């Protein structure tokens, strides 16, 4: 164990027990970073209340019982009873050396859980929009992180591949011809394809009639109709995959598990709910009414599971996803990375699944709520003409803007290399902007801010990391990395920060909040900058100091690169 806060917490707990008895085993030592010492333990205050003794006296007793000479310099007390804990330089240095020798860099391997994670979920024959971008990017960072922590992550791309619009889409596909340029729009500009189909549907009654007949044929499983439908899906997933590759997202065709895959299970699902008395027919629709879910004027809000026309909605398919993930995928934890406006809907789905007995009490489904992406005008991001922004074009613009910066800053680099760096920086900037704020907060999509070389941005971290690569390159082949021995305060701060990496990754996995890793990496890069400003590395006179500082550089580099990788952001070797 090398996370300083966790090590100190265990020692303080031991001291509390030996001073006050085993009744207090497992008490939270309340270790917090502090400006007066590396950390403070705030446990004496709460303990004093329980014991009915003055906090200062309790703190004295804890300090007297503490066995930390190997770990801390003398322990002091400040304020009403805070225990100040300052780690020994040797301890920090030794742990940093362990971390450098550890291929996992101090990230623990947790007891493996099976974790289906539902993210991205774009719709067939529709452009992906920035909302999909965000659930894709956040979901992918969570999938990568949980996998790295040792879990079996099962990606579930719940694409919108079913429903009444498929009647008109299939009829349009037939009219234009399956291998026509118009059909090819599904791969390059799906909204154009959709709108052309829509225009025919709205404008030609005989077309609309055929489209409605097509829906019936599709639902009845007509072979020819299914083949055409399948062609639509394949072209659309070709488009999704192009965006995923452009983004560096790990989703593949193996992860597709769209709405249509649940069709066969929906009638029985409704029957079971009805038989159990959980669903009732109301105004022709089959509905579940749940305690505690009421709308305006206290009117109960139903979860509609079969509409009055016999069709099924999101509520029904989402219930089916739970059953599938519990029964077939044997989930320990189920994650839904979906827009925040869907929160009420998902809570009703989860509650219904519990009542129906499909979601055992030990399995906690989690809705990772994704906040809206706004334009600089403060409204939901749209292009000027009000149509949804094309994601491919948006990513292209990010790379172009990054290219302008890279071309100006590094004209001497080979043009292919510059283009590769621009891709890493442009895409990294967009993804990092999604990740670095709380996933449930709204944020403003602003190219200038996300591409800035200062502040909590991908380019800042990528630049810091490229700078370290350059130091290590200049150090030469026999780099001369040696044992970390701490002297200067900036070295100590950097090493202490590095030791917090494992805990930061664990926190992302526990709380499902990637922005915590961003905050950690940003702070690490800042500590590195102060270290590098005050401690010469290659020009250090004493060879032992030089090799220790090179080791700190190497460790910082590995943590930055791996941390960015868990977020899905590439760290270019030069910048
Ligand atoms: N396809 C839907 C949309 O684009 C999102 C589906 C979210 N996932 C789910 N399991 N309901 O709005």
Boltz pocket constraint, residues with backbone or C-beta under 6 A from the ligand:
constraints:
  - pocket:
      binder: B
      contacts: [[A, 118], [A, 120], [A, 121], [A, 122], [A, 123], [A, 158], [A, 159], [A, 160], [A, 314], [A, 318], [A, 321], [A, 336], [A, 337], [A, 338]]
      max_distance: 6.0
